Amino acid sequence: MTRSPRFFGFLYFFIATVFVYFAIQQNNRTEGWDFFTILLMSVAAIDYMIGFRYFSLASKQKKK
């Protein structure tokens, strides 16, 4: 059973949003930008990038 690229796009966007939420909580707890906060934001940025790529792939498949 294969899933559509749009499903994975939404999945990665959800995961990235969770990482952003955790990064905000970490920033409020430590009152500054520490290594762990930057790491969480980096992972969220990568997840958003992957989500955009899946949405791009879905639109390319739709055009075919």
N, C-alpha and C positions, 0 to 999 in steps of 0.2 A: 504494500500500500504506500503510494507516494503522496506527499503533501505538496500543495502548490507553493510557489515562491512567495506569494502574498501572505500565506500563513506564517512562513518563517520570518518575513519582514515584520509582521506584527509581534511575533514572539521576541525578536531581537530588540524591537522598540520597547516592549514591556520590560525586558531584562535591563536595558540601559536606563530606563526611568527608575527602576528599583535601585540601581547603583548610584544614580544621582541623588536619590532620597537618602541613601546611607551616607553618601559623602557630605550632604548638608547636615545630617545629624552628627557626624564625626566632627565637622567644622564647628558646630555649636558647642559640642562637648569640650573640645580642646581649645576653643576660642582662638583659632588660627589655622593656617594652612600647614599641616604637617605632611610627612611622607605618605601616610596611609590615605589621607584625603585626596592628595594628588593622584595616587595610584587608583583609587576608586573612580575619580573623574576620567582618568585615562582609559580605563576599561569601559566606562560608559561611552566615551567618544568612539572607541573602536566598535562597540556594539551598534551605535547609531550608524556608523559607516557601513557595517555589514547589512543592517536593515535597509538602508537606501539602495544598496546593490541588489538586494532581493526584490525590492519594488521595481527597480529598473529592469531586472530580468523578467518580472511578471508582465511589464508593459511591452517588452520586446516579444514575448511569447504571444501576447494578445494580438499584436500586429500581424503575426504570421498566420 
